[in-house]
Amino acid sequence: MSPTGNLFKRLQHLDESGSAERLAARKKRQDKSNAEILQTFLAYKLDHASEKMQLGIGIGDPLTLLHEPSNEWDPNAVKVFWDDQCIGYIPKDMAALIAAEVPEVATGLDAVVTGLTTTSLRDAFRLQISIPIANASRRLRGLGVTSSFAWDFDRTSGTDKLRLVINCTETAFRELQQLLAASYDVSKRGYSYYPTQDGRHYPWYLSITDSNNKAPDSEKIEQLIRSLFGVPSEATRILERQEKLKELQAIEEDINKRLDSSRAEERRLRREYEFNKAAWERRAEKAQAQGEEAIELAEDLENELKQEMDLKDQELQLALAENRSLEDQLEQITTEHDAMKLQLAYLEQVAPVSGQNDFGYTPWRNSNEENNPEDLNSRLLSSLRFIAGKERLKPRSCLELVSEQLCPGTLLILDSAWSSADQARGFEYGDQLFELLWILATSFRTEKIAGTPDIIAGRVFGSVNYAPRESQTIERNPKSRRERTFNYANKTVEMWQHLKIGAKDSENQTLRIHFCWDEQLNQIVIGHCGKHLFNPNH
C-alpha cells in the first residue's frame, strides 16, 4: 500500500480511538488551561493535500506561527511552521485577527495540533490548530476566543436543517453529539473553519434534522442543551441582556421622572422661600421703624423721669447695700446647709466609730464663735468669687490663682489643660470656674485623701456641676475616648470624671473640666479646662 494510504489509515485510527498523540495534545492544552484558546485551521490548496499528508504531522505536535508583513498578497499573512518548515498559512480572516490582536505573532507564537482528519477520497487534509493566548483582548473574547463552553445557532444554513456551532473541548463536543443523536439525525459534524454571521469563531459544528428530514424546533434543542450543560445559546444570552437593558432603561426613566418631580418641588419650595423672605424683610423693616419710634418715646420718658430717679438714687443705694448684706448671709447659710447635708449623707453610709456620739460625727460649732474656720473659709470663697466675677478672670488666670497662689501643691495642671484654657479665653463666667476649682483643690481633695468614693466626694460640687462618668454613647465612641485620654508621668489615663458649667453651644458660656485623682501624688490631675469635648450626639 502506498505511504499515502498508510497515513490515511493512521489518521482514521487516531480520530476514532484517541491515541497517545491525542492524549498528549489534551495534556498540553490542560497545561495551558489558564489561557484563552483560539481555534483555527491550516489553509492550503487542494492539490497539495497528498503532500501535506505525507509529512507525518501528528496530534499534539508543536507549531509556530509567524507574521509575514512582507507578503505580496496579504500583509496580514501568518505562516505556520512545523518541524522548522513552513507547512502553510492561517486563513485570511483569522490571520488579520491574529496580526491585529496578538503582538506575539511578530516574533513567533506557539500553537499545537489538536485535530487531524482527511476525506475518504484523500483530496483534502484538515489540520485543526489551537493557539493559547495568555491575555486575550476584548475583541478576541467577543469573537469567541475562550476556553469556556459556548454555542449558538448558525443562521447562515438553509431551512432544511439546523446548524449548531460550538466552542468547547473535544470531550464535551462528543457528549453533545451523543445527546442530540439520541433524538435527532446528526447529518454533519466536525471542525468549523469559518466565522458565523456575527463574526464569532467556533471550532465545532453540528447539522441536525428531525425524523421528517426538516430542521427541528430550535427551542426544544436549546432546552435539551441547557438541561445537560446549563448554558444558553449566544442569541438567547443577547436577548436576555437586551431584556435586562430594557428593565434598566425603565428603571432609569422612573428615576428621571422622580428626579424631575423632585426638581419641580425644589423650584416650588424655592419660590415659597423667596416669597416668605420678602415678607420677613418687610416685617423687619416695620419692626425697625417701630423700634426707632420706641427709642424716641423712651428718650422722652427718660428726660421726664430723670429728676425722679435722682431723688430716689440715695434710697436705691441704701436698699442695694442692705440687699448685698442679706445675700451674703443667705449664701453663708446655704453653704453651711449643703455641707451639713453632704456630711450627713456620707456618714450615713459608713459604720459609726466607737467612742463617738450616736450620729458618728462631731457637732458643728456655733457660726457666731470667734475665729470660726468654716465661716472664714466661706467668707473667703465668697469674696474671691466676687472678685473673679467682677474682674472677669480668664480660665488661665483662675487656674494660676488656685493652683499656684491659693492652694499650691494640690492641683497638677497638664499642658493640655493650659492649652485648652487659653483657647477658651472668651469664657464669661470666671466666678463659677474659680469656685469649682477652689472646691476641687480643697473640699474634694480632702474627701479623696480620706478615702471617700468619687460619687460621694463629688457631692461637694452639687448635683448640677459634677459628673463621675460620661454616657455610654460617648465612652464607646473612638474619637470621644481619644479626646478624653491624657498622658503624664509615664501614665495614660482616661478622664471621664468632669465638672461642667453651662449647657449651651456657645463656647463663651460653656466649659468642661476633666480630671482624675492620683493617690500616689495626693493631687488632682487636670487634663482639660476648656470647651466641651466631642460628643457624637451633637
HUTA-V24592 format. One record per pair of residues at least 24 apart in sequence whose C-alpha atoms are under 10 Angstrom apart, sorted by the first residue. I is the first residue (numbers start at 1). J is the second residue. If there is no record, write none. Layout:
i=I j=J
i=I j=J
This chain:
i=3 j=50
i=3 j=53
i=3 j=54
i=4 j=50
i=4 j=51
i=4 j=52
i=4 j=53
i=4 j=54
i=4 j=55
i=4 j=122
i=5 j=50
i=5 j=53
i=5 j=54
i=5 j=122
i=6 j=53
i=6 j=54
i=7 j=50
i=7 j=53
i=7 j=54
i=7 j=55
i=7 j=56
i=7 j=57
i=7 j=118
i=8 j=50
i=8 j=53
i=8 j=54
i=8 j=117
i=8 j=118
i=8 j=119
i=8 j=120
i=8 j=121
i=8 j=122
i=8 j=125
i=9 j=118
i=10 j=56
i=10 j=58
i=11 j=53
i=11 j=56
i=11 j=57
i=11 j=58
i=11 j=59
i=11 j=115
i=11 j=116
i=11 j=117
i=11 j=118
i=12 j=116
i=12 j=117
i=12 j=118
i=12 j=119
i=12 j=120
i=14 j=58
i=14 j=59
i=14 j=115
i=14 j=116
i=14 j=117
i=15 j=59
i=15 j=115
i=15 j=116
i=15 j=117
i=15 j=118
i=18 j=59
i=19 j=59
i=20 j=59
i=20 j=60
i=21 j=58
i=21 j=59
i=21 j=60
i=21 j=61
i=21 j=113
i=21 j=114
i=22 j=58
i=22 j=59
i=22 j=60
i=22 j=61
i=22 j=113
i=22 j=114
i=22 j=115
i=22 j=116
i=23 j=59
i=23 j=60
i=23 j=114
i=24 j=59
i=24 j=60
i=24 j=61
i=24 j=114
i=25 j=58
i=25 j=59
i=25 j=60
i=25 j=61
i=25 j=62
i=25 j=112
i=25 j=113
i=25 j=114
i=25 j=115
i=25 j=130
i=26 j=59
i=26 j=60
i=26 j=114
i=26 j=169
i=26 j=170
i=26 j=171
i=27 j=60
i=28 j=60
i=28 j=61
i=28 j=62
i=28 j=112
i=28 j=114
i=29 j=60
i=29 j=111
i=29 j=112
i=29 j=114
i=29 j=130
i=29 j=131
i=29 j=132
i=29 j=169
i=32 j=131
i=32 j=132
i=32 j=133
i=32 j=134
i=33 j=132
i=33 j=134
i=33 j=147
i=34 j=132
i=34 j=133
i=34 j=134
i=34 j=135
i=34 j=147
i=35 j=131
i=35 j=132
i=35 j=133
i=35 j=134
i=35 j=135
i=35 j=136
i=35 j=146
i=35 j=147
i=36 j=130
i=36 j=131
i=36 j=132
i=36 j=133
i=36 j=134
i=36 j=135
i=36 j=136
i=36 j=137
i=36 j=140
i=36 j=141
i=36 j=144
i=36 j=145
i=36 j=146
i=36 j=147
i=36 j=148
i=37 j=111
i=37 j=129
i=37 j=130
i=37 j=131
i=37 j=132
i=37 j=133
i=37 j=134
i=37 j=136
i=37 j=140
i=37 j=141
i=37 j=144
i=37 j=145
i=37 j=146
i=37 j=147
i=37 j=148
i=37 j=167
i=37 j=168
i=38 j=94
i=38 j=98
i=38 j=111
i=38 j=129
i=38 j=130
i=38 j=131
i=38 j=132
i=38 j=133
i=38 j=136
i=38 j=140
i=38 j=141
i=38 j=143
i=38 j=144
i=38 j=145
i=38 j=146
i=38 j=147
i=38 j=167
i=38 j=201
i=38 j=202
i=38 j=203
i=39 j=94
i=39 j=111
i=39 j=114
i=39 j=128
i=39 j=129
i=39 j=130
i=39 j=131
i=39 j=132
i=39 j=144
i=39 j=145
i=39 j=146
i=39 j=147
i=39 j=167
i=39 j=191
i=39 j=192
i=39 j=193
i=39 j=201
i=39 j=202
i=39 j=203
i=39 j=204
i=40 j=90
i=40 j=91
i=40 j=94
i=40 j=95
i=40 j=114
i=40 j=127
i=40 j=128
i=40 j=129
i=40 j=130
i=40 j=131
i=40 j=191
i=40 j=192
i=40 j=193
i=40 j=194
i=40 j=195
i=40 j=201
i=40 j=202
i=40 j=203
i=41 j=88
i=41 j=89
i=41 j=90
i=41 j=91
i=41 j=94
i=41 j=113
i=41 j=114
i=41 j=115
i=41 j=116
i=41 j=126
i=41 j=127
i=41 j=128
i=41 j=129
i=41 j=130
i=41 j=191
i=41 j=192
i=41 j=193
i=41 j=194
i=41 j=203
i=42 j=79
i=42 j=80
i=42 j=87
i=42 j=88
i=42 j=89
i=42 j=90
i=42 j=91
i=42 j=125
i=42 j=126
i=42 j=127
i=42 j=128
i=42 j=129
i=42 j=193
i=43 j=79
i=43 j=80
i=43 j=87
i=43 j=88
i=43 j=89
i=43 j=90
i=43 j=91
i=43 j=92
i=43 j=125
i=43 j=126
i=43 j=127
i=43 j=193
i=44 j=87
i=44 j=88
i=44 j=89
i=44 j=90
i=44 j=91
i=44 j=124
i=44 j=125
i=44 j=126
i=45 j=88
i=45 j=124
i=45 j=125
i=46 j=122
i=46 j=123
i=46 j=124
i=46 j=125
i=47 j=123
i=47 j=124
i=48 j=123
i=48 j=124
i=48 j=125
i=49 j=118
i=49 j=122
i=49 j=123
i=49 j=124
i=49 j=125
i=49 j=126
i=50 j=118
i=50 j=122
i=50 j=123
i=50 j=124
i=50 j=125
i=51 j=87
i=51 j=125
i=52 j=87
i=52 j=88
i=52 j=124
i=52 j=125
i=52 j=126
i=52 j=127
i=53 j=116
i=53 j=117
i=53 j=118
i=53 j=122
i=53 j=124
i=53 j=125
i=53 j=126
i=53 j=127
i=55 j=82
i=55 j=83
i=55 j=87
i=57 j=82
i=57 j=83
i=57 j=113
i=57 j=116
i=57 j=127
i=58 j=112
i=58 j=113
i=58 j=114
i=58 j=115
i=58 j=116
i=58 j=127
i=59 j=112
i=59 j=113
i=59 j=114
i=59 j=115
i=59 j=116
i=59 j=127
i=59 j=128
i=59 j=129
i=60 j=111
i=60 j=112
i=60 j=113
i=60 j=114
i=60 j=115
i=60 j=116
i=60 j=129
i=60 j=130
i=61 j=111
i=61 j=112
i=61 j=113
i=61 j=114
i=61 j=129
i=62 j=110
i=62 j=111
i=62 j=112
i=62 j=113
i=62 j=114
i=62 j=129
i=63 j=87
i=63 j=108
i=63 j=109
i=63 j=110
i=63 j=111
i=63 j=112
i=63 j=113
i=63 j=129
i=63 j=130
i=63 j=131
i=64 j=105
i=64 j=107
i=64 j=108
i=64 j=109
i=64 j=110
i=64 j=111
i=64 j=112
i=64 j=131
i=65 j=89
i=65 j=90
i=65 j=95
i=65 j=98
i=65 j=104
i=65 j=105
i=65 j=106
i=65 j=107
i=65 j=108
i=65 j=109
i=65 j=110
i=65 j=111
i=65 j=131
i=66 j=90
i=66 j=99
i=66 j=104
i=66 j=105
i=66 j=106
i=66 j=107
i=66 j=108
i=66 j=109
i=66 j=110
i=67 j=95
i=67 j=96
i=67 j=98
i=67 j=99
i=67 j=103
i=67 j=104
i=67 j=105
i=67 j=106
i=67 j=107
i=67 j=108
i=67 j=109
i=68 j=99
i=68 j=105
i=68 j=106
i=69 j=99
i=69 j=106
i=75 j=99
i=76 j=100
i=78 j=105
i=78 j=106
i=79 j=105
i=79 j=108
i=80 j=108
i=80 j=109
i=80 j=110
i=80 j=111
i=80 j=129
i=81 j=108
i=81 j=110
i=81 j=111
i=82 j=111
i=82 j=112
i=82 j=113
i=90 j=129
i=91 j=193
i=91 j=194
i=93 j=194
i=93 j=195
i=93 j=199
i=94 j=193
i=94 j=194
i=94 j=195
i=94 j=201
i=97 j=139
i=97 j=140
i=97 j=143
i=98 j=131
i=98 j=140
i=101 j=136
i=101 j=137
i=101 j=138
i=101 j=139
i=101 j=140
i=102 j=133
i=102 j=134
i=102 j=135
i=102 j=136
i=102 j=137
i=102 j=140
i=104 j=133
i=109 j=133
i=114 j=170
i=115 j=170
i=115 j=190
i=115 j=191
i=116 j=191
i=117 j=190
i=117 j=191
i=126 j=191
i=126 j=193
i=127 j=191
i=128 j=191
i=128 j=192
i=128 j=193
i=128 j=203
i=129 j=203
i=130 j=203
i=139 j=200
i=140 j=200
i=140 j=201
i=141 j=200
i=141 j=201
i=142 j=199
i=142 j=200
i=142 j=201
i=143 j=195
i=143 j=196
i=143 j=198
i=143 j=199
i=143 j=200
i=143 j=201
i=143 j=202
i=144 j=195
i=144 j=199
i=144 j=200
i=144 j=201
i=144 j=202
i=144 j=203
i=145 j=200
i=145 j=201
i=145 j=202
i=145 j=203
i=146 j=201
i=146 j=202
i=149 j=173
i=149 j=229
i=149 j=230
i=149 j=231
i=149 j=232
i=150 j=202
i=150 j=229
i=150 j=231
i=150 j=232
i=150 j=233
i=150 j=234
i=151 j=202
i=151 j=204
i=151 j=205
i=151 j=222
i=151 j=225
i=151 j=231
i=151 j=232
i=151 j=233
i=151 j=234
i=151 j=235
i=152 j=196
i=152 j=200
i=152 j=202
i=152 j=205
i=152 j=222
i=152 j=232
i=152 j=233
i=152 j=234
i=152 j=235
i=152 j=236
i=152 j=237
i=153 j=196
i=153 j=205
i=153 j=206
i=153 j=207
i=153 j=218
i=153 j=221
i=153 j=222
i=153 j=233
i=153 j=234
i=153 j=235
i=153 j=236
i=154 j=195
i=154 j=196
i=154 j=197
i=154 j=198
i=154 j=205
i=154 j=206
i=154 j=207
i=155 j=196
i=155 j=197
i=155 j=198
i=156 j=196
i=156 j=197
i=157 j=207
i=158 j=215
i=159 j=214
i=159 j=215
i=159 j=216
i=160 j=208
i=160 j=209
i=160 j=210
i=160 j=212
i=160 j=213
i=160 j=214
i=160 j=215
i=160 j=216
i=161 j=185
i=161 j=186
i=161 j=187
i=161 j=207
i=161 j=208
i=161 j=209
i=161 j=210
i=161 j=213
i=161 j=214
i=161 j=215
i=161 j=216
i=162 j=186
i=162 j=187
i=162 j=206
i=162 j=207
i=162 j=208
i=162 j=209
i=162 j=210
i=162 j=214
i=162 j=215
i=162 j=216
i=162 j=217
i=162 j=218
i=162 j=221
i=163 j=187
i=163 j=188
i=163 j=189
i=163 j=205
i=163 j=206
i=163 j=207
i=163 j=208
i=163 j=209
i=163 j=215
i=163 j=218
i=164 j=189
i=164 j=192
i=164 j=202
i=164 j=204
i=164 j=205
i=164 j=206
i=164 j=207
i=164 j=208
i=164 j=218
i=164 j=221
i=164 j=233
i=165 j=189
i=165 j=190
i=165 j=191
i=165 j=192
i=165 j=195
i=165 j=196
i=165 j=200
i=165 j=201
i=165 j=202
i=165 j=203
i=165 j=204
i=165 j=205
i=165 j=206
i=165 j=207
i=165 j=233
i=166 j=191
i=166 j=192
i=166 j=201
i=166 j=202
i=166 j=203
i=166 j=204
i=166 j=205
i=166 j=206
i=166 j=233
i=167 j=192
i=167 j=201
i=167 j=202
i=167 j=203
i=167 j=204
i=167 j=205
i=168 j=202
i=168 j=203
i=168 j=204
i=169 j=203
i=169 j=204
i=170 j=203
i=170 j=204
i=172 j=229
i=173 j=203
i=173 j=204
i=173 j=205
i=173 j=206
i=175 j=228
i=175 j=229
i=176 j=206
i=176 j=224
i=176 j=225
i=176 j=228
i=176 j=229
i=177 j=205
i=177 j=206
i=177 j=208
i=179 j=224
i=179 j=225
i=179 j=228
i=180 j=206
i=180 j=208
i=180 j=221
i=180 j=224
i=180 j=225
i=181 j=208
i=181 j=209
i=183 j=208
i=183 j=209
i=183 j=210
i=183 j=211
i=183 j=221
i=183 j=224
i=184 j=208
i=184 j=209
i=184 j=210
i=184 j=211
i=184 j=213
i=184 j=215
i=184 j=216
i=184 j=221
i=185 j=209
i=185 j=210
i=185 j=211
i=185 j=212
i=185 j=213
i=185 j=214
i=185 j=216
i=186 j=210
i=187 j=213
i=328 j=378
i=328 j=379
i=328 j=382
i=328 j=383
i=329 j=379
i=331 j=378
i=331 j=379
i=331 j=382
i=332 j=367
i=332 j=374
i=332 j=375
i=332 j=378
i=332 j=379
i=332 j=382
i=333 j=367
i=333 j=375
i=333 j=378
i=335 j=374
i=335 j=375
i=335 j=378
i=335 j=460
i=336 j=364
i=336 j=367
i=336 j=374
i=336 j=375
i=336 j=378
i=338 j=459
i=338 j=460
i=338 j=461
i=338 j=462
i=339 j=443
i=339 j=459
i=339 j=460
i=339 j=462
i=340 j=364
i=341 j=459
i=341 j=460
i=342 j=456
i=342 j=457
i=342 j=458
i=342 j=459
i=342 j=460
i=342 j=462
i=343 j=456
i=343 j=457
i=343 j=459
i=343 j=460
i=345 j=456
i=345 j=459
i=346 j=452
i=346 j=453
i=346 j=456
i=346 j=457
i=346 j=459
i=349 j=456
i=350 j=452
i=381 j=434
i=381 j=435
i=381 j=438
i=381 j=439
i=382 j=431
i=382 j=435
i=384 j=431
i=384 j=434
i=384 j=435
i=384 j=438
i=385 j=430
i=385 j=431
i=385 j=432
i=385 j=433
i=385 j=434
i=385 j=435
i=385 j=436
i=385 j=438
i=386 j=430
i=386 j=431
i=386 j=432
i=386 j=434
i=386 j=435
i=387 j=430
i=387 j=431
i=387 j=434
i=388 j=429
i=388 j=430
i=388 j=431
i=388 j=432
i=388 j=433
i=388 j=434
i=388 j=435
i=389 j=428
i=389 j=429
i=389 j=430
i=389 j=431
i=389 j=432
i=389 j=433
i=389 j=434
i=390 j=429
i=390 j=430
i=390 j=431
i=391 j=430
i=391 j=431
i=392 j=426
i=392 j=427
i=392 j=428
i=392 j=429
i=392 j=430
i=392 j=431
i=393 j=425
i=393 j=426
i=393 j=427
i=393 j=428
i=393 j=429
i=393 j=430
i=393 j=431
i=393 j=433
i=393 j=434
i=394 j=421
i=394 j=422
i=394 j=424
i=394 j=425
i=394 j=426
i=394 j=427
i=394 j=428
i=394 j=429
i=394 j=430
i=394 j=431
i=394 j=433
i=394 j=434
i=395 j=420
i=395 j=421
i=395 j=422
i=395 j=423
i=395 j=424
i=395 j=425
i=395 j=426
i=395 j=427
i=395 j=428
i=395 j=429
i=395 j=430
i=395 j=431
i=395 j=433
i=395 j=434
i=395 j=511
i=395 j=529
i=395 j=530
i=396 j=420
i=396 j=421
i=396 j=422
i=396 j=423
i=396 j=424
i=396 j=425
i=396 j=430
i=396 j=529
i=396 j=530
i=397 j=421
i=397 j=422
i=397 j=425
i=397 j=430
i=397 j=434
i=398 j=430
i=398 j=431
i=398 j=432
i=398 j=433
i=398 j=434
i=398 j=435
i=398 j=436
i=398 j=437
i=398 j=438
i=399 j=433
i=399 j=434
i=399 j=437
i=399 j=438
i=399 j=526
i=399 j=529
i=401 j=434
i=401 j=437
i=401 j=438
i=402 j=434
i=402 j=435
i=402 j=437
i=402 j=438
i=402 j=439
i=402 j=440
i=402 j=441
i=402 j=442
i=403 j=437
i=403 j=438
i=403 j=441
i=406 j=438
i=406 j=441
i=406 j=442
i=407 j=437
i=407 j=438
i=407 j=441
i=407 j=442
i=408 j=441
i=409 j=441
i=409 j=521
i=409 j=522
i=409 j=523
i=409 j=524
i=410 j=440
i=410 j=441
i=410 j=442
i=410 j=445
i=410 j=446
i=410 j=521
i=410 j=522
i=410 j=523
i=410 j=524
i=410 j=525
i=411 j=437
i=411 j=440
i=411 j=441
i=411 j=442
i=411 j=445
i=411 j=515
i=411 j=517
i=411 j=521
i=411 j=522
i=411 j=523
i=411 j=524
i=411 j=525
i=411 j=526
i=412 j=488
i=412 j=515
i=412 j=516
i=412 j=517
i=412 j=518
i=412 j=521
i=412 j=522
i=412 j=523
i=412 j=524
i=412 j=525
i=412 j=526
i=412 j=527
i=413 j=515
i=413 j=523
i=413 j=524
i=413 j=525
i=413 j=526
i=413 j=527
i=413 j=528
i=413 j=529
i=414 j=486
i=414 j=487
i=414 j=488
i=414 j=515
i=414 j=525
i=414 j=526
i=414 j=527
i=414 j=528
i=414 j=529
i=415 j=486
i=415 j=487
i=415 j=488
i=415 j=526
i=415 j=527
i=415 j=528
i=416 j=486
i=416 j=487
i=416 j=526
i=416 j=527
i=416 j=528
i=416 j=529
i=416 j=530
i=417 j=486
i=417 j=513
i=417 j=514
i=417 j=515
i=417 j=525
i=417 j=526
i=417 j=527
i=417 j=528
i=417 j=529
i=417 j=530
i=418 j=526
i=418 j=527
i=418 j=528
i=418 j=529
i=418 j=530
i=419 j=527
i=419 j=528
i=419 j=529
i=419 j=530
i=420 j=512
i=420 j=513
i=420 j=527
i=420 j=528
i=420 j=529
i=420 j=530
i=420 j=531
i=421 j=511
i=421 j=513
i=421 j=528
i=421 j=529
i=421 j=530
i=421 j=531
i=422 j=529
i=422 j=530
i=423 j=507
i=423 j=529
i=423 j=530
i=423 j=531
i=424 j=507
i=424 j=508
i=424 j=509
i=424 j=510
i=424 j=511
i=424 j=529
i=424 j=530
i=424 j=531
i=425 j=507
i=425 j=508
i=425 j=530
i=426 j=507
i=426 j=508
i=426 j=509
i=427 j=506
i=427 j=507
i=427 j=508
i=427 j=509
i=427 j=510
i=427 j=511
i=427 j=530
i=427 j=531
i=428 j=507
i=428 j=508
i=428 j=509
i=428 j=510
i=428 j=511
i=429 j=501
i=429 j=502
i=429 j=508
i=429 j=509
i=429 j=510
i=429 j=511
i=432 j=465
i=432 j=500
i=432 j=501
i=433 j=499
i=433 j=500
i=433 j=501
i=433 j=511
i=433 j=512
i=433 j=513
i=433 j=529
i=435 j=461
i=436 j=460
i=436 j=461
i=436 j=465
i=436 j=466
i=436 j=499
i=436 j=500
i=436 j=501
i=436 j=513
i=437 j=461
i=437 j=499
i=437 j=513
i=440 j=499
i=440 j=515
i=440 j=524
i=441 j=523
i=441 j=524
i=444 j=517
i=444 j=524
i=445 j=517
i=445 j=522
i=445 j=523
i=445 j=524
i=446 j=522
i=448 j=517
i=448 j=518
i=448 j=519
i=448 j=522
i=448 j=523
i=448 j=524
i=449 j=517
i=449 j=518
i=449 j=519
i=449 j=522
i=449 j=523
i=451 j=519
i=454 j=497
i=454 j=516
i=454 j=517
i=458 j=497
i=458 j=498
i=458 j=499
i=461 j=499
i=464 j=499
i=464 j=500
i=464 j=501
i=464 j=502
i=465 j=498
i=465 j=499
i=465 j=500
i=465 j=501
i=465 j=502
i=465 j=512
i=466 j=497
i=466 j=498
i=466 j=499
i=466 j=500
i=466 j=501
i=466 j=512
i=466 j=513
i=467 j=496
i=467 j=497
i=467 j=498
i=467 j=499
i=467 j=500
i=467 j=514
i=468 j=495
i=468 j=496
i=468 j=497
i=468 j=498
i=468 j=499
i=468 j=514
i=468 j=515
i=468 j=516
i=469 j=495
i=469 j=496
i=469 j=497
i=469 j=498
i=470 j=495
i=470 j=496
i=470 j=497
i=470 j=498
i=470 j=535
i=471 j=496
i=471 j=535
i=473 j=535
i=473 j=536
i=473 j=537
i=474 j=534
i=474 j=535
i=474 j=536
i=474 j=537
i=475 j=535
i=476 j=536
i=477 j=534
i=477 j=535
i=477 j=536
i=478 j=536
i=479 j=533
i=479 j=534
i=479 j=535
i=479 j=536
i=480 j=533
i=480 j=534
i=480 j=535
i=480 j=536
i=481 j=533
i=481 j=534
i=482 j=534
i=483 j=528
i=483 j=533
i=483 j=534
i=484 j=514
i=484 j=515
i=484 j=527
i=484 j=528
i=484 j=533
i=484 j=534
i=485 j=514
i=485 j=527
i=485 j=528
i=486 j=514
i=486 j=515
i=486 j=525
i=486 j=526
i=486 j=527
i=486 j=528
i=487 j=527
i=488 j=525
i=488 j=527
i=493 j=527
i=494 j=527
i=495 j=525
i=495 j=526
i=495 j=527
i=495 j=528
i=498 j=526
i=498 j=527
i=498 j=528
i=498 j=529
i=499 j=529
i=500 j=529
i=500 j=530
i=500 j=531
i=500 j=532
i=501 j=532
i=502 j=532
i=503 j=532
i=504 j=532
i=505 j=531
i=505 j=532
i=505 j=538
i=506 j=531
i=506 j=532
i=507 j=531
i=507 j=532
